[in-house]
Amino acid sequence: MDDHLHEKTKFLMQRSVLTAQEREVLDRLHQYRNAAYHRDTLEPDLISDLVLAYRVLANELLGRHKPIAWTMASSDPSPIVTPQQLRGRLVEDMDVDVKAMAHRFHDHAVKRVQVVSAAVSTAQALLGVDNSGEADPSLPDDDMARMLTGLSDVAKHVPSWGKQAEGLRYKTSSLTSLMIPFINLDRSLSRIEPSVRRLDLILDWWEQRRIDELRGK
């Protein structure tokens, strides 16, 4: 399933093996898998749940596989394992507690929204945003101001993101019903989080510089 998974799931959806939602979940979980493998971005408090979700959905996909007849010439005496026989092995001895997973995804999402919300408030304060939502016009148009403006502009989305994060607690009917809203929220937050991290680095640098000045360095 590694190479060109997006095209493969598109084909499976066209053949009515996957639904559009299941395709979305598998594709996004595969991205998480790659992130964990390459250690670019990790979800440390969710990685075990994400791996579990990927295995459960892959197992369900195998269960829908329509066996085909084929012949194979081989000198290997071991029996050939068909896709149907693989079903169950991916989740063997695994307990899927969707309710517990929903609580963990909820807690994780709420923390992320809170971090974004704090960064948005900081950006608005640095921009001198007034009650009308307008920034101080005397500020220079540079990379810093543009980054802060980008953060300030998502303020209108923060309440909605908060509601989406809270709602994850109740998505316990199935694994897919939990993963779809989480993936949608994750995609929205992922667009702004690089700016949040950059702002944190700048604030840390400013604080360290202030401390150095107080110490006479």
Secondary structure by P-SEA (a helix, b strand, c coil): cccaaaaaaaaaaaaccccaaaaaaaaaaaaaaaaaaaccccccccaaaaaaaaaaaaaaaaaabbbbbbcccccccccccccccccccccccccccaaaaaaaaaaaaaaaaaaaaaaaaaaaaaacccccccccccccccaaaaaaaaaaaaccaaaaaaaaaaacccccccaaaaaaaaaaaaaaaaacaaaaaaaaaaaaaaaaaaaaaaacc
